[in-house]
């Protein structure tokens, strides 16, 4: 009975790896996420619909296709993969960093969407007011826009984080399922279900996945409520 | 100090306006849709004009002929909006100090403590805008604009979103800005009462054009004013000074160029400048000095312009010493008294018609030397 609830080293490694991948995927996609959200919310240029489409592509493509595209682009022989390796010494293929990239790409449309909606909801008249007070556009963004879209940024980060924890198809296609390197929670659960007697392990990890996801959602809810109170001015 | 000459199209609305304004408070006056807000948005740099030139204190802010457009954050023009537009994520203190960060240290005017004291917002500093009343928000917005050390202050109907008691709460503060800071103000309004009380100079706007520029007394006594400004009761404004009080009958004597006006007692010190708005229907015209009348106020006048004579009632403009009056009379009276332009008459005004609402403080020294005002 006890064995059913104690985690093996391999399982602990998978949990740790999943969290690391999710944290890195979320953190690394935040700056470009905000940038793209601003461009899509505020920009008026030729090809905006195309950019919008590309950003949303991972949401509608089969994850395997996204993973395969990543493999073609960022694999050791892919054009971008070779560039990264030659110039920065970063290898993505079959490494946890690759898993983070796959997760980031899959979560990106969700993050951009949440931030973009909150930017579109910002009262631009407040930004005008900041301008008349002498703030240059960059300062207006940092001091007015950014604080006002904080709830959207938090929501976007949570969505991206949750998407990362659940990412499976693109990850396994791009970086395979290597214990200790690229075997995240979903991959580990998948592996358990492929061997006889793996049911208990699969159940344990599934419960842990539920717990982590719930904790993330509750944390986000609390944070959003605090920010909301602050903006309401009480 | 402010030079404005702009042609600009917004949809099917065309703004084609030019005026200059000096120290004190310049009221942009006209009905909604006349283009008043467009003018202040152009001065602030929120809108880029198709053609024109805008100058403040001898510096060009916009000159389309040279392709010059100074962005709003480099103009140092304060703006108090119709809605407060306070930053909801910052405290009142942080809101107030927002512009200070960006103003050049050498040009900073006014300390936080002084502005807070002047506007009576000391108790609010730690709160956020969401916890303030409408009047408090607008006072904080005024303070925020002032502390950015502007060269010119724009106010776009700052009282429009407030109820009557809140308006009365803010008006004295705007009077203090005008009289104590020496900061030129451009004030948008469609309210005769606000313009009467606050304006040094009036720019009358209608359908995107400037119809008239001049002192309040002159512009508000125009016969063609009312179709252009919406439905207000016709009336003229004259500048007076408190001459004394009559404690026995509870009256106050106001001195104007044409003579004395007795009004119900005012709580104002002797010598205080006061504006009186006299409605056209409260003015009676007599061709000889009237006798045996209960009305206390009789001013010698001369018939000026006579309004359109297409109905039973006609408005006429009377020139009195140092100002104008409007009188509303019947067409028959005009014929029977033989009123023609240039004729000497007597204007009779009932004291009780001059109620508290028609009598307001006037700008201190309305046309003083600008340098003198700036040092104050």
HADDOCK unambig.tbl for C-alpha pairs under 7 A between the chains (distance, minus, plus):
assign (segid A and resid 126 and name CA) (segid B and resid 85 and name CA) 5.64 0.50 0.50
assign (segid A and resid 126 and name CA) (segid B and resid 87 and name CA) 6.79 0.50 0.50
assign (segid A and resid 129 and name CA) (segid B and resid 85 and name CA) 6.78 0.50 0.50
assign (segid A and resid 131 and name CA) (segid B and resid 72 and name CA) 5.81 0.50 0.50
assign (segid A and resid 131 and name CA) (segid B and resid 73 and name CA) 4.77 0.50 0.50
assign (segid A and resid 132 and name CA) (segid B and resid 44 and name CA) 6.80 0.50 0.50
assign (segid A and resid 132 and name CA) (segid B and resid 72 and name CA) 5.52 0.50 0.50
assign (segid A and resid 132 and name CA) (segid B and resid 73 and name CA) 5.33 0.50 0.50
assign (segid A and resid 132 and name CA) (segid B and resid 77 and name CA) 6.44 0.50 0.50
assign (segid A and resid 132 and name CA) (segid B and resid 78 and name CA) 6.24 0.50 0.50
assign (segid A and resid 132 and name CA) (segid B and resid 79 and name CA) 6.56 0.50 0.50
assign (segid A and resid 133 and name CA) (segid B and resid 73 and name CA) 6.48 0.50 0.50
assign (segid A and resid 133 and name CA) (segid B and resid 78 and name CA) 6.67 0.50 0.50
assign (segid A and resid 133 and name CA) (segid B and resid 99 and name CA) 4.60 0.50 0.50
assign (segid A and resid 133 and name CA) (segid B and resid 145 and name CA) 6.72 0.50 0.50
assign (segid A and resid 133 and name CA) (segid B and resid 148 and name CA) 5.84 0.50 0.50
assign (segid A and resid 134 and name CA) (segid B and resid 73 and name CA) 3.95 0.50 0.50
assign (segid A and resid 134 and name CA) (segid B and resid 74 and name CA) 6.07 0.50 0.50
assign (segid A and resid 134 and name CA) (segid B and resid 76 and name CA) 6.52 0.50 0.50
assign (segid A and resid 134 and name CA) (segid B and resid 99 and name CA) 5.94 0.50 0.50
assign (segid A and resid 134 and name CA) (segid B and resid 102 and name CA) 5.30 0.50 0.50
assign (segid A and resid 134 and name CA) (segid B and resid 103 and name CA) 6.69 0.50 0.50
assign (segid A and resid 135 and name CA) (segid B and resid 73 and name CA) 5.45 0.50 0.50
assign (segid A and resid 135 and name CA) (segid B and resid 102 and name CA) 6.17 0.50 0.50
assign (segid A and resid 136 and name CA) (segid B and resid 73 and name CA) 5.65 0.50 0.50
assign (segid A and resid 147 and name CA) (segid B and resid 89 and name CA) 6.99 0.50 0.50
assign (segid A and resid 230 and name CA) (segid B and resid 89 and name CA) 6.35 0.50 0.50
assign (segid A and resid 231 and name CA) (segid B and resid 88 and name CA) 5.36 0.50 0.50
assign (segid A and resid 231 and name CA) (segid B and resid 89 and name CA) 4.97 0.50 0.50
assign (segid A and resid 232 and name CA) (segid B and resid 88 and name CA) 6.95 0.50 0.50
assign (segid A and resid 232 and name CA) (segid B and resid 130 and name CA) 5.37 0.50 0.50
assign (segid A and resid 233 and name CA) (segid B and resid 88 and name CA) 6.48 0.50 0.50
assign (segid A and resid 233 and name CA) (segid B and resid 128 and name CA) 4.62 0.50 0.50
assign (segid A and resid 233 and name CA) (segid B and resid 129 and name CA) 5.88 0.50 0.50
assign (segid A and resid 233 and name CA) (segid B and resid 130 and name CA) 4.10 0.50 0.50
assign (segid A and resid 233 and name CA) (segid B and resid 131 and name CA) 5.61 0.50 0.50
assign (segid A and resid 234 and name CA) (segid B and resid 128 and name CA) 6.79 0.50 0.50
assign (segid A and resid 234 and name CA) (segid B and resid 130 and name CA) 6.43 0.50 0.50
assign (segid A and resid 234 and name CA) (segid B and resid 131 and name CA) 5.78 0.50 0.50
